Amino acid sequence: MSPEAVWLKPGQVAERAGVAVSTLHYYESLGLIRSRRTAGGRREYRRDTLRLVAFIRASQTLGISLKQIKDALDQLPRDTPPTKRDWARLAREWREDLSARIERLTALRDNLANCIGCGCLSLTACPYTNPADRLGREGPGARRLTTPNE
């Protein structure tokens, strides 16, 4: 890591990022972020760790797993802060997945609203969304909300 970088103490990063110091340690244990140790053995984080933590938190709110987040972060440079081009490449790679998530959430919203509005509360007997329990014969789980490759 570059010695010219601005280094922050864990408490500074945690406060600015809106997370607990233990969250930083957890992210570090998973390889999502990195720190260096001072001569006294204390952690210090590069200032651009703030952007990484923001990315991790935003991704988690979208339902993206920590493994997927790590895979994405592993594509970014580690010794220098990621550039705008690096972030744009990552965004392009996630675009299809995010679009699929949006479609599934839209389907959930629309189907849930129909079922609540109907009032029958029975997906096995509903003549509108699941006549003769057609979906039950296709297998377990939320058949309308999953994609074939899941």
Backbone torsions as a table, in degrees:
resi	resn	phi	psi	omega
1	MET	NA	144.8	-174.7
2	SER	-64.2	129.3	177.3
3	PRO	-71.4	-17.8	179.4
4	GLU	-79.6	-11.7	-177.6
5	ALA	-64.1	155.3	174.7
6	VAL	-84.2	127.4	-176.7
7	TRP	-109.8	138.4	-179.0
8	LEU	-121.6	150.6	175.4
9	LYS	-75.5	155.2	-179.6
10	PRO	-54.0	-41.0	179.4
11	GLY	-62.7	-36.2	178.2
12	GLN	-67.1	-44.9	179.4
13	VAL	-64.0	-46.3	-178.2
14	ALA	-59.5	-45.6	-179.0
15	GLU	-63.5	-47.0	-177.8
16	ARG	-69.9	-31.3	-178.7
17	ALA	-87.2	-14.3	179.8
18	GLY	76.8	31.8	178.1
19	VAL	-128.8	167.1	175.3
20	ALA	-79.9	154.2	175.7
21	VAL	-58.5	-36.4	178.7
22	SER	-62.5	-30.4	176.0
23	THR	-65.4	-42.0	176.6
24	LEU	-59.9	-44.7	179.6
25	HIS	-62.8	-40.0	178.2
26	TYR	-64.3	-48.1	177.9
27	TYR	-58.6	-39.2	179.1
28	GLU	-66.5	-39.9	179.4
29	SER	-63.9	-26.4	177.9
30	LEU	-87.2	-6.6	-179.5
31	GLY	83.0	16.9	179.6
32	LEU	-79.5	-35.1	176.8
33	ILE	-132.8	166.3	179.5
34	ARG	-132.5	155.6	176.0
35	SER	-132.9	172.0	169.4
36	ARG	-120.5	165.1	178.4
37	ARG	-109.1	138.2	175.6
38	THR	-77.5	174.6	177.0
39	ALA	-58.4	-29.7	178.9
40	GLY	-86.4	3.2	177.0
41	GLY	86.3	6.9	179.4
42	ARG	-84.9	148.2	177.7
43	ARG	-76.2	148.5	168.3
44	GLU	-139.5	142.3	-179.4
45	TYR	-115.0	141.0	173.1
46	ARG	-63.3	146.6	-176.5
47	ARG	-57.6	-33.8	-179.0
48	ASP	-69.9	-4.4	173.1
49	THR	-61.3	-27.8	177.7
50	LEU	-58.5	-42.3	179.8
51	ARG	-67.9	-39.4	178.8
52	LEU	-63.1	-43.2	179.3
53	VAL	-64.6	-40.2	177.3
54	ALA	-61.7	-42.2	178.3
55	PHE	-63.4	-43.9	179.8
56	ILE	-61.1	-48.6	-178.3
57	ARG	-64.6	-43.2	178.9
58	ALA	-63.7	-40.9	179.5
59	SER	-64.2	-42.2	178.8
60	GLN	-62.4	-36.8	179.7
61	THR	-66.9	-20.4	177.0
62	LEU	-88.4	1.1	179.0
63	GLY	85.3	15.9	179.7
64	ILE	-83.7	132.5	-176.2
65	SER	-71.0	156.1	177.7
66	LEU	-62.8	-31.0	177.2
67	LYS	-65.0	-44.9	177.5
68	GLN	-63.0	-38.8	178.6
69	ILE	-64.1	-44.4	178.9
70	LYS	-61.9	-44.2	178.7
71	ASP	-57.2	-39.9	179.2
72	ALA	-69.0	-45.9	-178.6
73	LEU	-65.4	-29.1	178.1
74	ASP	-64.8	-18.2	178.4
75	GLN	-85.3	-11.2	-179.2
76	LEU	-88.5	154.7	176.8
77	PRO	-63.6	145.3	-178.6
78	ARG	-101.7	-27.5	-174.6
79	ASP	-92.5	-9.9	177.0
80	THR	-135.8	155.4	177.7
81	PRO	-62.5	142.3	176.5
82	PRO	-61.1	144.1	179.3
83	THR	-90.2	171.9	175.7
84	LYS	-59.3	-37.7	178.1
85	ARG	-63.4	-40.4	178.1
86	ASP	-61.2	-45.8	-179.7
87	TRP	-65.6	-37.8	179.4
88	ALA	-65.1	-39.9	178.0
89	ARG	-62.5	-44.2	178.9
90	LEU	-62.0	-42.6	179.9
91	ALA	-61.6	-41.2	178.5
92	ARG	-62.0	-40.4	-178.6
93	GLU	-67.7	-30.9	-178.5
94	TRP	-89.2	-11.1	-174.4
95	ARG	-54.4	-48.4	-177.6
96	GLU	-63.1	-44.0	179.6
97	ASP	-63.3	-43.8	179.8
98	LEU	-65.7	-37.2	177.2
99	SER	-63.6	-41.2	178.1
100	ALA	-64.2	-39.7	177.4
101	ARG	-62.6	-41.9	179.2
102	ILE	-62.2	-43.4	178.7
103	GLU	-61.1	-43.7	179.7
104	ARG	-65.2	-41.4	178.7
105	LEU	-66.5	-37.5	176.9
106	THR	-64.0	-42.9	177.8
107	ALA	-62.7	-41.5	177.8
108	LEU	-61.6	-48.1	179.7
109	ARG	-58.8	-48.2	-176.2
110	ASP	-68.3	-42.1	-179.8
111	ASN	-71.7	-36.7	178.6
112	LEU	-64.2	-43.0	179.5
113	ALA	-62.6	-40.0	178.9
114	ASN	-64.1	-43.6	-178.3
115	CYS	-68.6	-40.2	178.7
116	ILE	-66.7	-41.3	179.9
117	GLY	-66.1	-32.9	-178.5
118	CYS	-67.8	-45.6	178.5
119	GLY	88.1	-5.1	-177.3
120	CYS	-74.4	-26.5	177.4
121	LEU	56.0	25.7	179.5
122	SER	-134.7	103.2	178.0
123	LEU	-73.3	-20.3	179.1
124	THR	-77.7	-28.4	-176.8
125	ALA	-109.0	-3.2	-173.8
126	CYS	-65.3	118.6	-179.4
127	PRO	-73.9	-10.5	-177.0
128	TYR	-96.0	-48.5	-174.8
129	THR	-100.3	-19.8	-176.9
130	ASN	-151.8	63.4	-177.6
131	PRO	-61.1	134.5	179.0
132	ALA	54.5	29.5	179.6
133	ASP	52.1	41.4	178.6
134	ARG	-54.1	-41.9	-177.8
135	LEU	-67.9	-32.4	178.4
136	GLY	-61.7	-32.2	179.2
137	ARG	-74.9	-17.8	179.9
138	GLU	-79.7	-15.2	178.7
139	GLY	133.3	176.7	-177.0
140	PRO	-76.8	163.3	173.6
141	GLY	92.9	-178.0	-178.5
142	ALA	-81.0	88.4	-173.3
143	ARG	-61.1	-37.2	-177.7
144	ARG	-75.2	-20.9	-172.8
145	LEU	-102.6	-4.2	178.9
146	THR	-106.7	153.1	177.6
147	THR	-98.3	159.0	-175.9
148	PRO	-57.3	-29.4	-176.7
149	ASN	-91.6	6.7	179.1
150	GLU	-89.9	NA	NA
